[in-house]
Amino acid sequence: MNLDTPTSRAREHAPVLATQVSTEQDVFALRRRAKTIAQAVGLDNRDQVRLATALSELGRDLLRPTPLAVTFHVQREPSALRARLRWRDDRVPSGESLAAVTRLLPQTDFEPGAPGSVAAGGRIDITCVIPASTARYLDAAQVAALLRMDAPTSAIDDLQAQTRDLMAALEEARAQRDELERLNEELTETNAGVMALYAELTVEHKDVVERFGQEHELALTLQRTFLPATLPESPGVELAVRYLPATTTAEIGGDFYEAVHTPHGLLLAVGDVAGHSLQAAVVMGQLRHALRAYAAQGHPPHVLLRHLDHLLGLHQPGWTTSLCIVLVEPGNERIDVANAGHLPPLLLPPDGPPRFLHEHGPLLGIGLPHPPGVGHPIEPGSRLLMITDGLIETRDSGLRERLDLLSATAAVGPHAPDELCEQLAEAFAVEPEDDIIIFAARIEPPTAARPLDHGPLRDGSRNQGGIVGPVP
């Protein structure tokens, strides 16, 4: 659908907002302003959240230092709000992001630029129909005035707003699911005659099932905004990650990962908040942001665990979390490991057998002391693998057996972290019943760093610190 026609341009006002996006803070601001405009033109709360989430998803996916231009137009005939994203370089949205946005807002149109032509770049138009009940009162000047009154907020305020949206979406989805389950139980307890009524009700409630699927998609899209937008570049360290949500549950989980530069080296972390629920995802987001804040203060790994344990007990009593932290020290010749009840990381030397680093402390959230981290010298070309338990846990095999299988598979696997993640996902993650994170690193001396290829990080894509790009 091409909305950029002479007729459509004549029927819409000048933009009520024109802005540029080149940082994560700009993405936060874009999300907030999109909700303000959507509310001002009369869109209901669900469409407000969908538009804000779609623009946040695309903004993060297309994020580059080169600005991304975003404009909002109020169209008169037919009455609609249109958001346009335009760029002048060779960036393209990932298939996953574009598919997620199109499921949320079907009136989404992507037009790539012509390769090798003067018209490089591309654009995305998102159109939201304005209800007829409010369209006749629509005044673009008033919308622009309301937008000017939108006071700037901090990143924490934006994060809290996303959390509220996530909670609202999940609660609505959960209510729809519970209603369907209740109807199913009543119908299956009756006789064959009532089964005919069940078939009729299934048809009548098809729209309810579709709405539940849409709200769950919205919740998963929002959850991805809690995970890192990029992995850092570090000389000699190549990183890759896979995040795979569970396929057999409608709940969202608390698995998370982090990679951040600190005053003492490159910090890598993988954690798992116990449980699958809206609150587990919220706790995950709080812990990940707190980890980044404490790491920036220069604390060693075991002190980070102590601070996070105290924070969890203070603000989220009753919740527990496993978390493994690995610090790659400057020079890339040594790592420091501190583990709070998580699966041990696997170290794969270039010459020699793999070994799990079994240093272990208690889970976060139960208030027990955490031992100091343990240092390990590493050889040039060593690989490091960190996972969550969804990758290896099964009902019919013991944990020790599955860890041994993982070690043997990784030992003969590819040396490139991205290819290793892909192979392990294909070998172990077949219709996972739990969320999965696979985080791999290859560590060389800083002087052996490979050329960098900048690019965005999205869930399930190639994510190398140093070589980052989308899956073909």
QUIMOZI-V38332 format. One record per residue. N is the residue number from 1. PHI is phi as a letter, one per 30 degrees, with the letter a starting at -180 (999 if undefined). PSI is psi in degrees with one decimal (NA if undefined). D_CENTER is the distance of its C-alpha to the mean C-alpha in Angstrom with 1 decimal. Layout:
# QUIMOZI-V38332
n=N phi=PHI psi=PSI d_center=D_CENTER
n=N phi=PHI psi=PSI d_center=D_CENTER
This chain:
# QUIMOZI-V38332
n=1 phi=999 psi=118.9 d_center=28.7
n=2 phi=c psi=109.2 d_center=29.9
n=3 phi=d psi=-11.7 d_center=30.1
n=4 phi=d psi=71.6 d_center=31.6
n=5 phi=c psi=161.3 d_center=35.2
n=6 phi=e psi=-38.0 d_center=38.3
n=7 phi=d psi=-47.5 d_center=38.6
n=8 phi=d psi=-35.9 d_center=35.1
n=9 phi=d psi=-33.8 d_center=35.4
n=10 phi=d psi=-22.5 d_center=38.7
n=11 phi=c psi=1.9 d_center=37.4
n=12 phi=c psi=152.3 d_center=34.6
n=13 phi=d psi=172.0 d_center=35.0
n=14 phi=d psi=157.8 d_center=34.0
n=15 phi=e psi=135.9 d_center=30.3
n=16 phi=d psi=-16.2 d_center=29.7
n=17 phi=a psi=133.3 d_center=27.0
n=18 phi=b psi=122.7 d_center=26.5
n=19 phi=b psi=170.6 d_center=24.0
n=20 phi=b psi=147.5 d_center=22.2
n=21 phi=b psi=120.7 d_center=18.7
n=22 phi=b psi=-3.3 d_center=18.6
n=23 phi=b psi=165.3 d_center=16.6
n=24 phi=d psi=-34.1 d_center=13.4
n=25 phi=d psi=-35.0 d_center=16.1
n=26 phi=d psi=-36.0 d_center=17.2
n=27 phi=d psi=-43.1 d_center=13.9
n=28 phi=e psi=-47.1 d_center=14.3
n=29 phi=d psi=-39.2 d_center=17.9
n=30 phi=d psi=-42.5 d_center=17.4
n=31 phi=d psi=-44.9 d_center=15.3
n=32 phi=d psi=-43.9 d_center=18.2
n=33 phi=d psi=-35.5 d_center=20.9
n=34 phi=d psi=-41.8 d_center=19.7
n=35 phi=d psi=-39.6 d_center=20.0
n=36 phi=d psi=-47.0 d_center=23.4
n=37 phi=d psi=-44.7 d_center=24.7
n=38 phi=d psi=-39.6 d_center=23.7
n=39 phi=d psi=-39.7 d_center=25.4
n=40 phi=d psi=-33.3 d_center=28.4
n=41 phi=d psi=-1.9 d_center=29.1
n=42 phi=j psi=11.7 d_center=29.0
n=43 phi=d psi=145.9 d_center=25.9
n=44 phi=d psi=171.2 d_center=25.1
n=45 phi=d psi=-37.6 d_center=22.3
n=46 phi=d psi=-45.5 d_center=20.3
n=47 phi=d psi=-31.0 d_center=20.6
n=48 phi=e psi=-48.0 d_center=19.9
n=49 phi=d psi=-39.1 d_center=16.5
n=50 phi=d psi=-44.8 d_center=15.8
n=51 phi=d psi=-45.4 d_center=17.1
n=52 phi=d psi=-41.6 d_center=15.2
n=53 phi=d psi=-41.7 d_center=11.8
n=54 phi=d psi=-44.7 d_center=12.9
n=55 phi=d psi=-35.8 d_center=14.1
n=56 phi=d psi=-43.7 d_center=11.0
n=57 phi=d psi=-48.6 d_center=9.0
n=58 phi=d psi=-37.7 d_center=12.1
n=59 phi=d psi=-43.8 d_center=12.8
n=60 phi=d psi=-37.8 d_center=9.9
n=61 phi=d psi=-37.8 d_center=10.5
n=62 phi=c psi=10.3 d_center=14.2
n=63 phi=d psi=126.0 d_center=14.3
n=64 phi=b psi=161.2 d_center=17.5
n=65 phi=d psi=-31.0 d_center=20.3
n=66 phi=d psi=126.7 d_center=22.3
n=67 phi=d psi=148.2 d_center=21.9
n=68 phi=c psi=121.8 d_center=20.3
n=69 phi=d psi=132.9 d_center=22.8
n=70 phi=b psi=128.6 d_center=21.9
n=71 phi=b psi=151.0 d_center=24.8
n=72 phi=b psi=129.3 d_center=25.3
n=73 phi=b psi=143.2 d_center=28.6
n=74 phi=c psi=114.4 d_center=30.4
n=75 phi=c psi=138.2 d_center=32.3
n=76 phi=d psi=-53.3 d_center=35.6
n=77 phi=b psi=109.6 d_center=36.6
n=78 phi=d psi=159.4 d_center=34.8
n=79 phi=d psi=122.7 d_center=33.0
n=80 phi=a psi=156.5 d_center=29.3
n=81 phi=c psi=127.3 d_center=26.7
n=82 phi=b psi=128.9 d_center=25.3
n=83 phi=c psi=130.2 d_center=22.5
n=84 phi=b psi=129.0 d_center=22.9
n=85 phi=c psi=129.4 d_center=20.8
n=86 phi=b psi=139.8 d_center=23.1
n=87 phi=b psi=159.6 d_center=23.1
n=88 phi=c psi=15.9 d_center=26.0
n=89 phi=b psi=-166.1 d_center=24.6
n=90 phi=c psi=15.1 d_center=23.5
n=91 phi=d psi=150.6 d_center=19.7
n=92 phi=b psi=148.3 d_center=18.4
n=93 phi=d psi=147.0 d_center=15.2
n=94 phi=d psi=152.0 d_center=13.5
n=95 phi=d psi=-36.4 d_center=14.8
n=96 phi=d psi=-46.9 d_center=11.5
n=97 phi=d psi=-45.0 d_center=10.6
n=98 phi=d psi=-38.5 d_center=14.3
n=99 phi=d psi=-41.9 d_center=14.7
n=100 phi=d psi=-42.4 d_center=12.1
n=101 phi=d psi=-41.0 d_center=13.8
n=102 phi=d psi=-35.2 d_center=17.2
n=103 phi=d psi=-36.8 d_center=16.8
n=104 phi=d psi=-42.6 d_center=16.1
n=105 phi=b psi=92.1 d_center=18.8
n=106 phi=e psi=-28.1 d_center=21.3
n=107 phi=d psi=57.9 d_center=23.3
n=108 phi=c psi=128.6 d_center=21.0
n=109 phi=b psi=122.8 d_center=23.0
n=110 phi=c psi=127.5 d_center=21.9
n=111 phi=b psi=103.9 d_center=24.8
n=112 phi=d psi=157.7 d_center=24.5
n=113 phi=d psi=162.5 d_center=27.2
n=114 phi=d psi=120.6 d_center=30.1
n=115 phi=e psi=132.3 d_center=29.7
n=116 phi=i psi=3.2 d_center=32.3
n=117 phi=c psi=173.9 d_center=33.7
n=118 phi=d psi=-30.4 d_center=34.3
n=119 phi=d psi=54.8 d_center=31.8
n=120 phi=d psi=160.1 d_center=28.8
n=121 phi=j psi=-153.6 d_center=25.3
n=122 phi=a psi=179.4 d_center=24.0
n=123 phi=a psi=156.9 d_center=23.0
n=124 phi=b psi=128.4 d_center=21.0
n=125 phi=c psi=132.4 d_center=22.7
n=126 phi=b psi=123.1 d_center=21.3
n=127 phi=c psi=130.1 d_center=24.2
n=128 phi=c psi=119.9 d_center=24.4
n=129 phi=d psi=131.9 d_center=27.9
n=130 phi=d psi=130.7 d_center=29.5
n=131 phi=e psi=142.3 d_center=31.4
n=132 phi=d psi=-29.7 d_center=35.2
n=133 phi=d psi=-23.6 d_center=36.0
n=134 phi=c psi=-14.9 d_center=34.5
n=135 phi=d psi=-38.0 d_center=35.0
n=136 phi=d psi=-19.4 d_center=38.7
n=137 phi=c psi=4.7 d_center=38.1
n=138 phi=d psi=131.3 d_center=35.4
n=139 phi=b psi=110.1 d_center=36.2
n=140 phi=d psi=-34.1 d_center=34.0
n=141 phi=d psi=-39.2 d_center=35.8
n=142 phi=d psi=-37.6 d_center=34.9
n=143 phi=d psi=-44.8 d_center=31.2
n=144 phi=d psi=-38.0 d_center=31.4
n=145 phi=d psi=-42.8 d_center=33.3
n=146 phi=d psi=-37.3 d_center=30.7
n=147 phi=d psi=-37.7 d_center=28.0
n=148 phi=d psi=-25.2 d_center=30.2
n=149 phi=d psi=-7.7 d_center=30.4
n=150 phi=d psi=104.6 d_center=26.6
n=151 phi=d psi=142.0 d_center=26.7
n=152 phi=d psi=146.6 d_center=24.1
n=153 phi=b psi=167.7 d_center=21.8
n=154 phi=d psi=168.3 d_center=20.2
n=155 phi=d psi=-34.1 d_center=16.5
n=156 phi=d psi=-41.6 d_center=17.0
n=157 phi=d psi=-40.6 d_center=18.4
n=158 phi=d psi=-40.0 d_center=15.5
n=159 phi=d psi=-41.2 d_center=13.1
n=160 phi=d psi=-37.7 d_center=15.7
n=161 phi=d psi=-40.8 d_center=16.0
n=162 phi=d psi=-38.1 d_center=12.3
n=163 phi=d psi=-43.0 d_center=13.1
n=164 phi=d psi=-41.1 d_center=16.3
n=165 phi=d psi=-42.7 d_center=14.8
n=166 phi=d psi=-43.4 d_center=12.5
n=167 phi=d psi=-43.8 d_center=15.8
n=168 phi=d psi=-43.5 d_center=17.9
n=169 phi=d psi=-43.3 d_center=16.0
n=170 phi=d psi=-37.3 d_center=15.9
n=171 phi=d psi=-40.8 d_center=19.5
n=172 phi=d psi=-43.0 d_center=20.7
n=173 phi=d psi=-41.2 d_center=19.2
n=174 phi=d psi=-39.7 d_center=20.7
n=175 phi=d psi=-42.1 d_center=24.0
n=176 phi=d psi=-42.5 d_center=24.2
n=177 phi=d psi=-44.7 d_center=23.6
n=178 phi=d psi=-38.4 d_center=26.3
n=179 phi=d psi=-40.4 d_center=28.7
n=180 phi=d psi=-39.7 d_center=28.4
n=181 phi=d psi=-39.4 d_center=29.0
n=182 phi=d psi=-44.2 d_center=32.0
n=183 phi=d psi=-40.4 d_center=33.5
n=184 phi=d psi=-42.1 d_center=33.1
n=185 phi=d psi=-42.8 d_center=34.9
n=186 phi=d psi=-42.0 d_center=37.7
n=187 phi=d psi=-38.5 d_center=38.3
n=188 phi=d psi=-17.7 d_center=38.3
n=189 phi=d psi=-7.0 d_center=40.9
n=190 phi=c psi=-178.2 d_center=43.4
n=191 phi=d psi=-174.8 d_center=45.8
n=192 phi=d psi=-31.5 d_center=45.7
n=193 phi=d psi=-37.7 d_center=46.7
n=194 phi=d psi=-22.4 d_center=43.7
n=195 phi=d psi=-31.5 d_center=41.5
n=196 phi=d psi=-40.6 d_center=42.6
n=197 phi=d psi=-37.1 d_center=41.3
n=198 phi=e psi=-44.8 d_center=38.0
n=199 phi=d psi=-40.0 d_center=37.7
n=200 phi=d psi=-44.2 d_center=38.5
n=201 phi=d psi=-33.2 d_center=36.0
n=202 phi=d psi=-41.5 d_center=33.3
n=203 phi=d psi=-44.0 d_center=34.1
n=204 phi=d psi=-30.0 d_center=34.3
n=205 phi=c psi=17.3 d_center=30.9
n=206 phi=e psi=-37.7 d_center=29.1
n=207 phi=d psi=-29.9 d_center=27.5
n=208 phi=d psi=-41.8 d_center=26.3
n=209 phi=d psi=-43.7 d_center=24.6
n=210 phi=d psi=-39.0 d_center=23.0
n=211 phi=d psi=-40.3 d_center=21.8
n=212 phi=d psi=-43.3 d_center=20.2
n=213 phi=d psi=-39.6 d_center=18.3
n=214 phi=d psi=-42.6 d_center=17.2
n=215 phi=d psi=-35.9 d_center=16.2
n=216 phi=d psi=-39.7 d_center=14.2
n=217 phi=d psi=-40.7 d_center=12.3
n=218 phi=d psi=-43.3 d_center=11.8
n=219 phi=d psi=-43.1 d_center=10.6
n=220 phi=d psi=-38.5 d_center=7.9
n=221 phi=d psi=-41.8 d_center=6.9
n=222 phi=d psi=-39.3 d_center=7.2
n=223 phi=d psi=-36.6 d_center=5.4
n=224 phi=d psi=-24.9 d_center=1.8
n=225 phi=d psi=-14.1 d_center=4.3
n=226 phi=d psi=-17.2 d_center=5.4
n=227 phi=c psi=161.9 d_center=4.3
n=228 phi=e psi=141.8 d_center=6.9
n=229 phi=d psi=-28.6 d_center=7.5
n=230 phi=b psi=162.3 d_center=10.5
n=231 phi=c psi=144.8 d_center=12.7
n=232 phi=d psi=157.0 d_center=16.1
n=233 phi=c psi=129.8 d_center=19.3
n=234 phi=b psi=124.6 d_center=22.0
n=235 phi=e psi=126.3 d_center=25.4
n=236 phi=i psi=-9.4 d_center=26.1
n=237 phi=c psi=121.3 d_center=22.7
n=238 phi=c psi=126.4 d_center=20.7
n=239 phi=c psi=151.4 d_center=17.2
n=240 phi=a psi=150.2 d_center=15.0
n=241 phi=b psi=149.2 d_center=12.1
n=242 phi=b psi=129.0 d_center=11.1
n=243 phi=c psi=118.7 d_center=8.5
n=244 phi=b psi=111.0 d_center=10.4
n=245 phi=d psi=154.1 d_center=10.3
n=246 phi=d psi=146.0 d_center=13.9
n=247 phi=c psi=-8.9 d_center=16.1
n=248 phi=c psi=11.4 d_center=18.9
n=249 phi=b psi=148.6 d_center=17.6
n=250 phi=d psi=-2.9 d_center=16.4
n=251 phi=d psi=162.2 d_center=15.0
n=252 phi=c psi=153.7 d_center=11.5
n=253 phi=c psi=-172.5 d_center=11.6
n=254 phi=c psi=21.4 d_center=11.3
n=255 phi=d psi=141.3 d_center=10.6
n=256 phi=a psi=163.3 d_center=9.1
n=257 phi=b psi=162.9 d_center=10.3
n=258 phi=a psi=148.8 d_center=11.7
n=259 phi=b psi=121.8 d_center=14.2
n=260 phi=a psi=143.5 d_center=16.4
n=261 phi=d psi=138.8 d_center=20.0
n=262 phi=b psi=168.8 d_center=22.4
n=263 phi=e psi=-17.8 d_center=26.2
n=264 phi=c psi=8.6 d_center=26.9
n=265 phi=k psi=-169.6 d_center=24.7
n=266 phi=d psi=121.3 d_center=21.3
n=267 phi=c psi=128.4 d_center=19.3
n=268 phi=c psi=138.9 d_center=17.1
n=269 phi=b psi=145.7 d_center=15.7
n=270 phi=b psi=133.0 d_center=14.2
n=271 phi=b psi=170.4 d_center=14.5
n=272 phi=a psi=111.0 d_center=14.6
n=273 phi=d psi=131.8 d_center=15.4
n=274 phi=d psi=131.7 d_center=18.2
n=275 phi=j psi=164.6 d_center=17.9
n=276 phi=b psi=101.9 d_center=15.8
n=277 phi=a psi=171.5 d_center=15.8
n=278 phi=e psi=-45.7 d_center=14.4
n=279 phi=d psi=-34.9 d_center=16.0
n=280 phi=d psi=-40.2 d_center=14.4
n=281 phi=d psi=-37.9 d_center=10.9
n=282 phi=d psi=-45.2 d_center=12.7
n=283 phi=d psi=-40.3 d_center=14.5
n=284 phi=e psi=-46.5 d_center=11.6
n=285 phi=d psi=-40.7 d_center=10.3
n=286 phi=d psi=-43.9 d_center=13.9
n=287 phi=d psi=-42.2 d_center=14.7
n=288 phi=d psi=-42.8 d_center=12.1
n=289 phi=d psi=-35.7 d_center=13.4
n=290 phi=d psi=-38.5 d_center=16.9
n=291 phi=e psi=-44.6 d_center=16.7
n=292 phi=d psi=-42.3 d_center=16.1
n=293 phi=d psi=-46.0 d_center=18.9
n=294 phi=d psi=-38.2 d_center=21.3
n=295 phi=d psi=-35.8 d_center=20.8
n=296 phi=d psi=-21.8 d_center=21.7
n=297 phi=d psi=-4.3 d_center=25.0
n=298 phi=i psi=18.2 d_center=26.0
n=299 phi=d psi=143.5 d_center=26.1
n=300 phi=d psi=164.5 d_center=26.6
n=301 phi=e psi=-45.4 d_center=24.2
n=302 phi=d psi=-28.6 d_center=26.4
n=303 phi=d psi=-35.4 d_center=26.8
n=304 phi=e psi=-42.8 d_center=23.1
n=305 phi=d psi=-40.7 d_center=23.2
n=306 phi=d psi=-44.1 d_center=26.1
n=307 phi=d psi=-44.0 d_center=24.6
n=308 phi=d psi=-36.5 d_center=21.4
n=309 phi=d psi=-44.1 d_center=23.8
n=310 phi=d psi=-43.3 d_center=25.9
n=311 phi=d psi=-43.0 d_center=23.0
n=312 phi=d psi=-44.4 d_center=21.8
n=313 phi=d psi=-30.8 d_center=25.4
n=314 phi=d psi=-43.3 d_center=26.1
n=315 phi=c psi=-19.7 d_center=23.3
n=316 phi=b psi=61.0 d_center=22.0
n=317 phi=d psi=141.2 d_center=25.2
n=318 phi=j psi=-14.1 d_center=25.2
n=319 phi=c psi=144.2 d_center=21.7
n=320 phi=b psi=154.1 d_center=21.4
n=321 phi=b psi=136.9 d_center=18.8
n=322 phi=c psi=146.3 d_center=19.3
n=323 phi=a psi=126.5 d_center=18.3
n=324 phi=c psi=129.3 d_center=19.6
n=325 phi=c psi=131.0 d_center=20.0
n=326 phi=b psi=124.3 d_center=21.6
n=327 phi=c psi=118.0 d_center=23.2
n=328 phi=d psi=108.8 d_center=24.4
n=329 phi=d psi=155.6 d_center=27.5
n=330 phi=e psi=139.1 d_center=29.0
n=331 phi=j psi=-16.2 d_center=30.9
n=332 phi=h psi=31.0 d_center=28.6
n=333 phi=c psi=-2.9 d_center=31.4
n=334 phi=a psi=144.3 d_center=30.3
n=335 phi=b psi=151.7 d_center=27.3
n=336 phi=c psi=124.2 d_center=27.2
n=337 phi=c psi=129.8 d_center=25.5
n=338 phi=b psi=126.2 d_center=25.0
n=339 phi=b psi=124.6 d_center=23.7
n=340 phi=c psi=81.4 d_center=23.3
n=341 phi=i psi=14.8 d_center=23.8
n=342 phi=c psi=165.7 d_center=21.2
n=343 phi=e psi=142.5 d_center=22.1
n=344 phi=d psi=144.3 d_center=24.0
n=345 phi=d psi=152.9 d_center=22.7
n=346 phi=c psi=121.6 d_center=24.7
n=347 phi=c psi=126.8 d_center=26.7
n=348 phi=c psi=94.8 d_center=28.1
n=349 phi=d psi=156.3 d_center=31.0
n=350 phi=d psi=-30.3 d_center=32.3
n=351 phi=b psi=102.9 d_center=35.7
n=352 phi=k psi=166.0 d_center=35.8
n=353 phi=d psi=151.4 d_center=34.3
n=354 phi=d psi=156.1 d_center=30.7
n=355 phi=b psi=141.9 d_center=30.5
n=356 phi=d psi=140.5 d_center=28.2
n=357 phi=c psi=100.1 d_center=28.1
n=358 phi=d psi=6.7 d_center=29.1
n=359 phi=e psi=134.5 d_center=29.3
n=360 phi=b psi=141.8 d_center=28.1
n=361 phi=b psi=179.9 d_center=27.9
n=362 phi=d psi=161.0 d_center=27.3
n=363 phi=e psi=153.0 d_center=24.1
n=364 phi=d psi=143.5 d_center=22.7
n=365 phi=j psi=-5.5 d_center=24.0
n=366 phi=c psi=1.2 d_center=27.5
n=367 phi=i psi=16.2 d_center=29.2
n=368 phi=c psi=153.4 d_center=30.8
n=369 phi=d psi=150.1 d_center=31.4
n=370 phi=c psi=127.0 d_center=29.3
n=371 phi=d psi=160.9 d_center=31.4
n=372 phi=d psi=155.8 d_center=31.2
n=373 phi=d psi=163.1 d_center=29.0
n=374 phi=c psi=130.3 d_center=30.8
n=375 phi=d psi=147.6 d_center=31.2
n=376 phi=b psi=125.8 d_center=31.4
n=377 phi=d psi=146.5 d_center=32.9
n=378 phi=b psi=145.9 d_center=31.2
n=379 phi=d psi=150.9 d_center=32.8
n=380 phi=e psi=134.5 d_center=31.8
n=381 phi=i psi=4.0 d_center=29.6
n=382 phi=d psi=148.3 d_center=28.2
n=383 phi=c psi=148.7 d_center=24.9
n=384 phi=b psi=133.7 d_center=22.6
n=385 phi=b psi=127.6 d_center=20.4
n=386 phi=b psi=136.4 d_center=18.2
n=387 phi=b psi=169.0 d_center=16.7
n=388 phi=c psi=162.0 d_center=15.9
n=389 phi=d psi=-16.4 d_center=18.7
n=390 phi=d psi=-22.5 d_center=17.3
n=391 phi=d psi=-33.5 d_center=18.2
n=392 phi=c psi=-17.5 d_center=21.9
n=393 phi=d psi=131.3 d_center=22.9
n=394 phi=b psi=165.3 d_center=25.3
n=395 phi=d psi=-23.2 d_center=28.0
n=396 phi=c psi=11.1 d_center=30.8
n=397 phi=b psi=147.4 d_center=30.3
n=398 phi=d psi=156.3 d_center=30.5
n=399 phi=d psi=-42.0 d_center=27.8
n=400 phi=d psi=-41.7 d_center=30.3
n=401 phi=d psi=-41.5 d_center=31.0
n=402 phi=d psi=-36.5 d_center=27.4
n=403 phi=d psi=-40.9 d_center=26.8
n=404 phi=d psi=-39.3 d_center=29.9
n=405 phi=d psi=-41.3 d_center=28.8
n=406 phi=d psi=-44.7 d_center=25.5
n=407 phi=d psi=-45.1 d_center=27.6
n=408 phi=d psi=-39.4 d_center=30.1
n=409 phi=d psi=-44.0 d_center=27.6
n=410 phi=d psi=-33.9 d_center=25.7
n=411 phi=d psi=-34.7 d_center=29.1
n=412 phi=c psi=7.8 d_center=30.2
n=413 phi=d psi=177.5 d_center=26.9
n=414 phi=d psi=152.1 d_center=26.1
n=415 phi=d psi=-28.4 d_center=26.1
n=416 phi=d psi=128.1 d_center=23.4
n=417 phi=e psi=-40.8 d_center=20.0
n=418 phi=d psi=-44.3 d_center=18.2
n=419 phi=d psi=-33.8 d_center=21.0
n=420 phi=d psi=-45.1 d_center=21.2
n=421 phi=e psi=-43.3 d_center=17.6
n=422 phi=d psi=-43.1 d_center=18.4
n=423 phi=d psi=-42.8 d_center=21.7
n=424 phi=d psi=-36.8 d_center=20.5
n=425 phi=d psi=-42.4 d_center=17.9
n=426 phi=d psi=-33.0 d_center=20.9
n=427 phi=d psi=-34.2 d_center=23.3
n=428 phi=c psi=-30.2 d_center=21.6
n=429 phi=c psi=65.5 d_center=18.6
n=430 phi=c psi=109.7 d_center=20.8
n=431 phi=h psi=65.2 d_center=19.5
n=432 phi=d psi=141.7 d_center=17.8
n=433 phi=c psi=-6.5 d_center=18.6
n=434 phi=b psi=157.1 d_center=16.0
n=435 phi=d psi=151.7 d_center=12.4
n=436 phi=b psi=136.3 d_center=12.8
n=437 phi=b psi=130.5 d_center=11.8
n=438 phi=b psi=117.8 d_center=14.3
n=439 phi=b psi=117.4 d_center=14.7
n=440 phi=b psi=149.0 d_center=17.9
n=441 phi=b psi=145.0 d_center=20.0
n=442 phi=c psi=128.9 d_center=23.4
n=443 phi=c psi=118.8 d_center=25.5
n=444 phi=c psi=166.5 d_center=28.5
n=445 phi=e psi=147.3 d_center=30.9
n=446 phi=e psi=-31.1 d_center=29.6
n=447 phi=d psi=-14.1 d_center=32.5
n=448 phi=c psi=16.1 d_center=31.2
n=449 phi=d psi=141.9 d_center=27.8
n=450 phi=d psi=159.8 d_center=27.0
n=451 phi=e psi=146.9 d_center=26.6
n=452 phi=c psi=146.2 d_center=23.3
n=453 phi=b psi=96.5 d_center=21.4
n=454 phi=d psi=153.0 d_center=18.8
n=455 phi=l psi=165.7 d_center=15.8
n=456 phi=d psi=156.3 d_center=12.1
n=457 phi=c psi=123.6 d_center=9.3
n=458 phi=b psi=157.6 d_center=7.1
n=459 phi=e psi=130.3 d_center=6.1
n=460 phi=i psi=4.7 d_center=9.8
n=461 phi=c psi=171.8 d_center=11.5
n=462 phi=d psi=133.7 d_center=14.1
n=463 phi=b psi=77.3 d_center=13.2
n=464 phi=c psi=133.4 d_center=16.5
n=465 phi=d psi=99.3 d_center=17.4
n=466 phi=k psi=-38.2 d_center=20.3
n=467 phi=b psi=105.9 d_center=19.5
n=468 phi=b psi=131.7 d_center=16.1
n=469 phi=a psi=165.8 d_center=15.9
n=470 phi=d psi=155.2 d_center=14.7
n=471 phi=d psi=135.5 d_center=16.0
n=472 phi=d psi=NA d_center=19.3
